[in-house]
Amino acid sequence: MLMRNKYRAKKEISAMPTHMIWKILSEYISAKDQETAAHHLINELIDGGAEEDELWDLCKGNPLLRRVVGEFLDEVEDEDELEDDE
């Protein structure tokens, strides 16, 4: 039965809002490790081609993720400015 519904389930999972996934997983990550996990997640999403608006959507209701996304986007802007100066 699982094999028969494999493609439908995959579609439903990919449509799940990323902020819900973080909310669920963060409940199992100790408070002291959440910042490291957030940095890792955002870095992987950026490397995977996530757009800026998708990253901000992920932050809904989560100040830690909002701060981490802001840090990463500031770094990207700083790198772009350095490349423009050269």
N, CA, C and O atoms as a GROMACS GRO file, in nm:
protein
  344
    1MET      N    1   0.082  -0.120   0.000
    1MET     CA    2   0.000   0.000   0.000
    1MET      C    3   0.086   0.126   0.000
    1MET      O    4   0.052   0.223  -0.066
    2LEU      N    5   0.196   0.125   0.072
    2LEU     CA    6   0.283   0.241   0.076
    2LEU      C    7   0.342   0.269  -0.061
    2LEU      O    8   0.350   0.385  -0.102
    3MET      N    9   0.384   0.166  -0.132
    3MET     CA   10   0.443   0.184  -0.264
    3MET      C   11   0.343   0.245  -0.362
    3MET      O   12   0.379   0.327  -0.446
    4ARG      N   13   0.220   0.205  -0.352
    4ARG     CA   14   0.118   0.254  -0.444
    4ARG      C   15   0.097   0.404  -0.428
    4ARG      O   16   0.069   0.473  -0.526
    5ASN      N   17   0.109   0.454  -0.307
    5ASN     CA   18   0.085   0.596  -0.280
    5ASN      C   19   0.213   0.678  -0.272
    5ASN      O   20   0.209   0.795  -0.233
    6LYS      N   21   0.324   0.620  -0.310
    6LYS     CA   22   0.454   0.684  -0.295
    6LYS      C   23   0.460   0.821  -0.364
    6LYS      O   24   0.509   0.916  -0.304
    7TYR      N   25   0.412   0.832  -0.485
    7TYR     CA   26   0.423   0.959  -0.557
    7TYR      C   27   0.329   1.064  -0.500
    7TYR      O   28   0.365   1.182  -0.493
    8ARG      N   29   0.212   1.024  -0.462
    8ARG     CA   30   0.118   1.119  -0.401
    8ARG      C   31   0.174   1.170  -0.268
    8ARG      O   32   0.164   1.289  -0.239
    9ALA      N   33   0.230   1.082  -0.188
    9ALA     CA   34   0.286   1.122  -0.060
    9ALA      C   35   0.402   1.218  -0.081
    9ALA      O   36   0.415   1.315  -0.007
   10LYS      N   37   0.485   1.193  -0.180
   10LYS     CA   38   0.599   1.280  -0.207
   10LYS      C   39   0.551   1.422  -0.240
   10LYS      O   40   0.609   1.520  -0.194
   11LYS      N   41   0.447   1.432  -0.319
   11LYS     CA   42   0.392   1.562  -0.354
   11LYS      C   43   0.341   1.634  -0.229
   11LYS      O   44   0.363   1.754  -0.213
   12GLU      N   45   0.272   1.562  -0.143
   12GLU     CA   46   0.218   1.624  -0.022
   12GLU      C   47   0.330   1.671   0.070
   12GLU      O   48   0.319   1.777   0.131
   13ILE      N   49   0.436   1.594   0.081
   13ILE     CA   50   0.548   1.633   0.168
   13ILE      C   51   0.615   1.758   0.114
   13ILE      O   52   0.646   1.849   0.190
   14SER      N   53   0.639   1.764  -0.017
   14SER     CA   54   0.708   1.880  -0.073
   14SER      C   55   0.623   2.007  -0.060
   14SER      O   56   0.677   2.117  -0.061
   15ALA      N   57   0.492   1.992  -0.047
   15ALA     CA   58   0.405   2.108  -0.031
   15ALA      C   59   0.396   2.154   0.114
   15ALA      O   60   0.344   2.262   0.141
   16MET      N   61   0.448   2.073   0.207
   16MET     CA   62   0.442   2.111   0.348
   16MET      C   63   0.529   2.235   0.372
   16MET      O   64   0.645   2.238   0.330
   17PRO      N   65   0.475   2.336   0.437
   17PRO     CA   66   0.555   2.456   0.464
   17PRO      C   67   0.681   2.424   0.545
   17PRO      O   68   0.676   2.353   0.645
   18THR      N   69   0.791   2.478   0.499
   18THR     CA   70   0.919   2.451   0.563
   18THR      C   71   0.921   2.497   0.708
   18THR      O   72   0.986   2.435   0.791
   19HIS      N   73   0.849   2.605   0.739
   19HIS     CA   74   0.850   2.652   0.877
   19HIS      C   75   0.786   2.549   0.971
   19HIS      O   76   0.822   2.541   1.088
   20MET      N   77   0.691   2.472   0.920
   20MET     CA   78   0.631   2.366   1.002
   20MET      C   79   0.732   2.255   1.028
   20MET      O   80   0.737   2.199   1.138
   21ILE      N   81   0.812   2.224   0.929
   21ILE     CA   82   0.914   2.120   0.945
   21ILE      C   83   1.013   2.163   1.052
   21ILE      O   84   1.048   2.084   1.140
   22TRP      N   85   1.059   2.289   1.046
   22TRP     CA   86   1.153   2.337   1.147
   22TRP      C   87   1.090   2.334   1.286
   22TRP      O   88   1.154   2.293   1.382
   23LYS      N   89   0.966   2.377   1.295
   23LYS     CA   90   0.898   2.380   1.425
   23LYS      C   91   0.894   2.240   1.487
   23LYS      O   92   0.922   2.224   1.606
   24ILE      N   93   0.861   2.141   1.408
   24ILE     CA   94   0.855   2.004   1.458
   24ILE      C   95   0.993   1.954   1.498
   24ILE      O   96   1.011   1.902   1.608
   25LEU      N   97   1.090   1.970   1.410
   25LEU     CA   98   1.224   1.918   1.438
   25LEU      C   99   1.291   1.990   1.555
   25LEU      O  100   1.363   1.928   1.632
   26SER      N  101   1.268   2.120   1.567
   26SER     CA  102   1.334   2.195   1.673
   26SER      C  103   1.289   2.152   1.813
   26SER      O  104   1.359   2.176   1.911
   27GLU      N  105   1.173   2.089   1.821
   27GLU     CA  106   1.127   2.038   1.950
   27GLU      C  107   1.218   1.926   2.001
   27GLU      O  108   1.220   1.897   2.121
   28TYR      N  109   1.293   1.863   1.911
   28TYR     CA  110   1.380   1.753   1.947
   28TYR      C  111   1.528   1.793   1.953
   28TYR      O  112   1.615   1.710   1.978
   29ILE      N  113   1.554   1.921   1.930
   29ILE     CA  114   1.691   1.972   1.935
   29ILE      C  115   1.706   2.051   2.064
   29ILE      O  116   1.623   2.136   2.095
   30SER      N  117   1.812   2.022   2.139
   30SER     CA  118   1.832   2.093   2.266
   30SER      C  119   1.846   2.243   2.240
   30SER      O  120   1.891   2.284   2.133
   31ALA      N  121   1.809   2.323   2.338
   31ALA     CA  122   1.814   2.468   2.324
   31ALA      C  123   1.954   2.516   2.287
   31ALA      O  124   1.969   2.608   2.207
   32LYS      N  125   2.056   2.455   2.345
   32LYS     CA  126   2.192   2.500   2.317
   32LYS      C  127   2.237   2.464   2.175
   32LYS      O  128   2.331   2.526   2.124
   33ASP      N  129   2.172   2.366   2.110
   33ASP     CA  130   2.210   2.326   1.975
   33ASP      C  131   2.122   2.384   1.866
   33ASP      O  132   2.149   2.366   1.748
   34GLN      N  133   2.016   2.455   1.904
   34GLN     CA  134   1.924   2.506   1.804
   34GLN      C  135   1.987   2.610   1.712
   34GLN      O  136   1.956   2.613   1.593
   35GLU      N  137   2.073   2.694   1.765
   35GLU     CA  138   2.135   2.796   1.680
   35GLU      C  139   2.226   2.731   1.575
   35GLU      O  140   2.225   2.770   1.459
   36THR      N  141   2.303   2.633   1.618
   36THR     CA  142   2.390   2.562   1.523
   36THR      C  143   2.306   2.491   1.417
   36THR      O  144   2.340   2.495   1.299
   37ALA      N  145   2.198   2.427   1.459
   37ALA     CA  146   2.109   2.359   1.365
   37ALA      C  147   2.045   2.459   1.268
   37ALA      O  148   2.031   2.430   1.150
   38ALA      N  149   2.006   2.574   1.318
   38ALA     CA  150   1.945   2.676   1.233
   38ALA      C  151   2.045   2.725   1.128
   38ALA      O  152   2.009   2.740   1.011
   39HIS      N  153   2.169   2.751   1.169
   39HIS     CA  154   2.272   2.793   1.073
   39HIS      C  155   2.294   2.684   0.967
   39HIS      O  156   2.306   2.714   0.848
   40HIS      N  157   2.299   2.560   1.011
   40HIS     CA  158   2.320   2.450   0.917
   40HIS      C  159   2.204   2.441   0.818
   40HIS      O  160   2.225   2.427   0.698
   41LEU      N  161   2.081   2.447   0.868
   41LEU     CA  162   1.963   2.439   0.783
   41LEU      C  163   1.962   2.551   0.679
   41LEU      O  164   1.943   2.526   0.560
   42ILE      N  165   1.981   2.674   0.724
   42ILE     CA  166   1.976   2.788   0.632
   42ILE      C  167   2.088   2.779   0.529
   42ILE      O  168   2.066   2.807   0.411
   43ASN      N  169   2.206   2.739   0.572
   43ASN     CA  170   2.318   2.724   0.479
   43ASN      C  171   2.286   2.619   0.372
   43ASN      O  172   2.312   2.641   0.254
   44GLU      N  173   2.229   2.506   0.413
   44GLU     CA  174   2.193   2.401   0.317
   44GLU      C  175   2.083   2.449   0.221
   44GLU      O  176   2.088   2.418   0.102
   45LEU      N  177   1.985   2.522   0.272
   45LEU     CA  178   1.878   2.573   0.186
   45LEU      C  179   1.933   2.672   0.084
   45LEU      O  180   1.893   2.670  -0.033
   46ILE      N  181   2.023   2.759   0.127
   46ILE     CA  182   2.084   2.855   0.034
   46ILE      C  183   2.166   2.782  -0.071
   46ILE      O  184   2.156   2.811  -0.190
   47ASP      N  185   2.248   2.686  -0.027
   47ASP     CA  186   2.327   2.608  -0.122
   47ASP      C  187   2.238   2.530  -0.219
   47ASP      O  188   2.277   2.505  -0.333
   48GLY      N  189   2.120   2.492  -0.172
   48GLY     CA  190   2.026   2.418  -0.256
   48GLY      C  191   1.945   2.507  -0.350
   48GLY      O  192   1.865   2.456  -0.429
   49GLY      N  193   1.966   2.638  -0.342
   49GLY     CA  194   1.899   2.730  -0.435
   49GLY      C  195   1.774   2.796  -0.383
   49GLY      O  196   1.696   2.849  -0.462
   50ALA      N  197   1.752   2.795  -0.252
   50ALA     CA  198   1.634   2.860  -0.196
   50ALA      C  199   1.639   3.010  -0.226
   50ALA      O  200   1.744   3.073  -0.219
   51GLU      N  201   1.524   3.064  -0.260
   51GLU     CA  202   1.512   3.207  -0.287
   51GLU      C  203   1.495   3.284  -0.156
   51GLU      O  204   1.455   3.226  -0.055
   52GLU      N  205   1.523   3.413  -0.158
   52GLU     CA  206   1.514   3.496  -0.038
   52GLU      C  207   1.374   3.493   0.022
   52GLU      O  208   1.360   3.483   0.144
   53ASP      N  209   1.271   3.501  -0.060
   53ASP     CA  210   1.134   3.500  -0.007
   53ASP      C  211   1.101   3.366   0.059
   53ASP      O  212   1.025   3.362   0.156
   54GLU      N  213   1.156   3.257   0.007
   54GLU     CA  214   1.135   3.126   0.068
   54GLU      C  215   1.201   3.120   0.206
   54GLU      O  216   1.146   3.062   0.300
   55LEU      N  217   1.318   3.181   0.217
   55LEU     CA  218   1.387   3.183   0.346
   55LEU      C  219   1.308   3.263   0.448
   55LEU      O  220   1.297   3.222   0.564
   56TRP      N  221   1.254   3.378   0.407
   56TRP     CA  222   1.175   3.459   0.500
   56TRP      C  223   1.046   3.387   0.538
   56TRP      O  224   0.999   3.401   0.651
   57ASP      N  225   0.987   3.312   0.445
   57ASP     CA  226   0.867   3.233   0.479
   57ASP      C  227   0.898   3.131   0.587
   57ASP      O  228   0.815   3.103   0.673
   58LEU      N  229   1.017   3.075   0.581
   58LEU     CA  230   1.059   2.976   0.681
   58LEU      C  231   1.061   3.036   0.821
   58LEU      O  232   1.041   2.965   0.919
   59CYS      N  233   1.085   3.165   0.831
   59CYS     CA  234   1.102   3.232   0.960
   59CYS      C  235   0.973   3.267   1.031
   59CYS      O  236   0.977   3.319   1.143
   60LYS      N  237   0.862   3.241   0.972
   60LYS     CA  238   0.734   3.281   1.031
   60LYS      C  239   0.726   3.240   1.178
   60LYS      O  240   0.729   3.121   1.210
   61GLY      N  241   0.716   3.339   1.265
   61GLY     CA  242   0.698   3.313   1.408
   61GLY      C  243   0.819   3.259   1.480
   61GLY      O  244   0.807   3.209   1.591
   62ASN      N  245   0.938   3.268   1.418
   62ASN     CA  246   1.057   3.214   1.482
   62ASN      C  247   1.170   3.317   1.481
   62ASN      O  248   1.234   3.336   1.378
   63PRO      N  249   1.194   3.384   1.594
   63PRO     CA  250   1.297   3.488   1.598
   63PRO      C  251   1.438   3.434   1.572
   63PRO      O  252   1.521   3.504   1.513
   64LEU      N  253   1.466   3.312   1.614
   64LEU     CA  254   1.599   3.254   1.590
   64LEU      C  255   1.625   3.240   1.440
   64LEU      O  256   1.729   3.282   1.390
   65LEU      N  257   1.531   3.181   1.368
   65LEU     CA  258   1.548   3.165   1.224
   65LEU      C  259   1.552   3.300   1.152
   65LEU      O  260   1.627   3.318   1.056
   66ARG      N  261   1.472   3.394   1.199
   66ARG     CA  262   1.472   3.529   1.139
   66ARG      C  263   1.611   3.592   1.151
   66ARG      O  264   1.661   3.651   1.056
   67ARG      N  265   1.673   3.577   1.269
   67ARG     CA  266   1.807   3.633   1.290
   67ARG      C  267   1.910   3.563   1.202
   67ARG      O  268   1.994   3.628   1.141
   68VAL      N  269   1.903   3.430   1.196
   68VAL     CA  270   2.000   3.353   1.118
   68VAL      C  271   1.987   3.386   0.969
   68VAL      O  272   2.088   3.405   0.901
   69VAL      N  273   1.865   3.391   0.918
   69VAL     CA  274   1.844   3.426   0.777
   69VAL      C  275   1.899   3.567   0.751
   69VAL      O  276   1.965   3.590   0.649
   70GLY      N  277   1.872   3.660   0.841
   70GLY     CA  278   1.924   3.795   0.826
   70GLY      C  279   2.076   3.797   0.821
   70GLY      O  280   2.134   3.870   0.740
   71GLU      N  281   2.140   3.718   0.905
   71GLU     CA  282   2.286   3.709   0.904
   71GLU      C  283   2.337   3.657   0.770
   71GLU      O  284   2.431   3.713   0.714
   72PHE      N  285   2.277   3.551   0.720
   72PHE     CA  286   2.320   3.494   0.593
   72PHE      C  287   2.298   3.590   0.478
   72PHE      O  288   2.384   3.604   0.391
   73LEU      N  289   2.182   3.656   0.475
   73LEU     CA  290   2.154   3.748   0.365
   73LEU      C  291   2.244   3.870   0.371
   73LEU      O  292   2.281   3.923   0.267
   74ASP      N  293   2.280   3.916   0.490
   74ASP     CA  294   2.375   4.027   0.503
   74ASP      C  295   2.511   3.986   0.449
   74ASP      O  296   2.577   4.065   0.382
   75GLU      N  297   2.554   3.862   0.477
   75GLU     CA  298   2.682   3.812   0.427
   75GLU      C  299   2.680   3.807   0.275
   75GLU      O  300   2.780   3.842   0.211
   76VAL      N  301   2.570   3.763   0.216
   76VAL     CA  302   2.559   3.755   0.070
   76VAL      C  303   2.568   3.894   0.011
   76VAL      O  304   2.636   3.915  -0.090
   77GLU      N  305   2.498   3.992   0.071
   77GLU     CA  306   2.503   4.129   0.022
   77GLU      C  307   2.643   4.186   0.034
   77GLU      O  308   2.691   4.254  -0.057
   78ASP      N  309   2.711   4.159   0.146
   78ASP     CA  310   2.849   4.207   0.165
   78ASP      C  311   2.941   4.148   0.059
   78ASP      O  312   3.026   4.219   0.005
   79GLU      N  313   2.926   4.019   0.027
   79GLU     CA  314   3.008   3.956  -0.076
   79GLU      C  315   2.980   4.016  -0.212
   79GLU      O  316   3.073   4.038  -0.291
   80ASP      N  317   2.853   4.045  -0.242
   80ASP     CA  318   2.817   4.106  -0.370
   80ASP      C  319   2.878   4.245  -0.382
   80ASP      O  320   2.926   4.282  -0.489
   81GLU      N  321   2.878   4.322  -0.274
   81GLU     CA  322   2.936   4.456  -0.276
   81GLU      C  323   3.086   4.450  -0.298
   81GLU      O  324   3.141   4.533  -0.371
   82LEU      N  325   3.154   4.354  -0.237
   82LEU     CA  326   3.297   4.338  -0.256
   82LEU      C  327   3.329   4.303  -0.402
   82LEU      O  328   3.426   4.354  -0.458
   83GLU      N  329   3.249   4.216  -0.462
   83GLU     CA  330   3.270   4.180  -0.602
   83GLU      C  331   3.247   4.302  -0.693
   83GLU      O  332   3.318   4.318  -0.792
   84ASP      N  333   3.150   4.386  -0.661
   84ASP     CA  334   3.122   4.505  -0.742
   84ASP      C  335   3.237   4.605  -0.733
   84ASP      O  336   3.265   4.676  -0.830
   85ASP      N  337   3.304   4.612  -0.616
   85ASP     CA  338   3.413   4.706  -0.598
   85ASP      C  339   3.538   4.666  -0.676
   85ASP      O  340   3.623   4.750  -0.706
   86GLU      N  341   3.550   4.539  -0.709
   86GLU     CA  342   3.672   4.490  -0.779
   86GLU      C  343   3.669   4.517  -0.923
   86GLU      O  344   3.764   4.482  -0.994
   0.00000   0.00000   0.00000
